[in-house]
Amino acid sequence: MNFSARGRRWLIGLGVAAIAYLLLAYVLTPALWTHHEHEPGLADLPMVTRTADDIPGDALNVGLVGDKEDIARAMHAAEWFPADAITLRTSIDIIGSVVLDRPYHDAPVSPLYYDGKKQGLAFEKPVGASADRRHHVRLWQVLEKGASDRPVWLGSITFDRGVGLSHDTGQVTHHIGPDIDAERDLLMHDLRAAGMVEAFFTISGIGPTLFARNGEGDPYYTDGEIDVARLVVDGTKRTDPPVTLPAPPPIALKDRVWHSVSSVIAQ
């Protein structure tokens, strides 16, 4: 009897979530998906990366404003490591790290492409002893000068939860965790805690997504927002809290609906 009651409540919750998602994705979102005013130059750009085989890859979910040196200093202060380039030596080293459970804090990341270009920068934050599990972000410069007259980068951050075979190609690869919003939040938290952020703002990404898959066939879900951090200049630590530029009220409403829906689906 108890199981039946719980089952009915779960089905009702799932039905409500499904209806809310459909309204959100197909009615509200197309009308509201225009809040690029903080960086107008990004409004018409695609928000998903591609694999070398031109398969849709990971979604873009973070952004940084600053030049390469600003990013390198900020990520160092936040205790994220720059990823090594892929070579025969580093490929052997990452295999050794996974098999022998030994540290490799700057292990290489596989290439993804945006606008036909491989990531310009990549950083990682290890979890545990080996390169088997890690947070990692790939970054592409998309504007030479944004609204603040500084370079703008978009990135894709995910969590490697383990090594396995690609669901699509059968090749050995890392598999990502599904909650890519949590990864976005982690990077923004680390940069803020390190005093490396002047301001935060949000722009539209791929939109609310519950059942997407990346280029390796791994599922992920996201509220579809891209959190952007405008970094301090020359690595000068900020002592005051960063400014947060607000999203338009309709987007804030959309986010509240989304988190209600995703919390039901993710259970």
Secondary structure, 3 states (H helix, E strand, C coil): CHHHHHHHHHHHHHHHHHHHHHHHHHHHHHHHCCCCCCCHHHCCCCCEEECCCCCEEEECCEEEECCHHHHHHHHHHCCCEECCCCCHHHHHHHHHHHHHCCCCCCCCCCCCEECCEECCEEEEEECCCCCCCEEEEEEEEEECCCCCCCCEEEEEEEEEEEEEECCCCCCEEEEECCEHHHHHHHHHHHHHHCCCEEEEEEEECCCCEEEEECCCCCEEEECCEEEEEEECCCCCCCCCCCEECCCCHHHHHHHHHHHHHHHHHCC
